[in-house]
């Protein structure tokens, strides 16, 4: 599983709908993520930003991950969205250890 931070900024139509239909949006989002084989870790709203921040895990399937992102772009409810892959501190150690290997390839160019 890969972990992501999704940041969505709802547009005016989405805000109007949410104000007229108050509900816990986490439950609906969680259902969709589960159907894709993923897991929601947290769902928050940024007070003062008007954005929502969702941390989720998705199967290690790059096309599925990309399709999930593209779906958010095409649904017409967001002004903007960002999907950032998160790396654990433990994984960072492994990546740091491989830097010399990558630098060696760069030195060949």
N, C-alpha and C positions, 0 to 999 in steps of 0.2 A: 504494500500500500504506500502511496505517496501522499504527503500532507500539503495542503494549500490554504492560503489566506485569500478569500474572495472579498473584494470591496465593491459594493454596488451603490450607485447614487440614483435613487428613483426619480423619475420625471414628475411633472405636475399631475398628469393623469393618474399615475400610480399613487401619489400622495392623496389625491381626491378619493380614490377608491378605498384606500386604507382608512381614511378619516370617516368615510361613510360606512365602512364595514370593519370596525375594530376587531382584530383577532390576533392570536399568537401566530405570527408568520413562520416561526421556527418549525412548528409541527408540519406545515405543508411542505416546506423546503426539505425537511428531514425525510419525508415519505419519498420524494423524488430521488434524493441521494441514495436511499436504501435500494430503490428499484434499479439503480445503476451499479449496485454492488459496493457502494461507498458507505461512509459513516460520518455523521456530523459530530464534531467535537464541541463546538460552541457557536452561538448565534447572538450577536450584539448589535445595538444601535448606538452610533456615536452622537452624543448630545452636542449640538452645536455644529456638526458636520452635515447632518442630513443623510448620512450614509449608513449602510449596514455592513457589518464585518462578520464573516462566517469562516470558521476554521473547519476544514473537512478532510477526510481521507478518501482517496479514490484508488481503484485498482491500478496497477502499474500497466496501463494501456494508453499510450500517448494519443491515439486517435479518439478514444472515449473522452479523455481529458480535454482535448481540443474541441470536440463536438459539444461538450458541456459548456465551455466558455463561449463558443459561437452561438449557442442557443440563447444565452443571456443577451448577446449583442442583437440578435434578431427578433426578440420578443416585443420590442417597442416600449418597454416599461422603464428602461434605465437611460439616464443621461450619459453615464459612463460606467465602466466596470473594469476591474483589475483583478488578475488572478496571479498570485505570487506563490511559487513553490517554496515551502519552508523546509529547512534542514535541521535535524536534531544536533545538539552539541556533540553527541557521540559520532554522528556521521561526518561532522565538520573535521574531526580528528583524522578520519580516513582520507578526506579530500585534501587536507593540508599535507599529509604524508605523500600524496601523489603529485604535489606541485613540482618537485624536481623532475619527475618523469615528463610532465607537460612542458616544462621549460626546456628540457633537452630536445624535444621535438621542435620547439620554437627556434632554438639555436641553429637548427639545420637549415632553416629558410634563408 
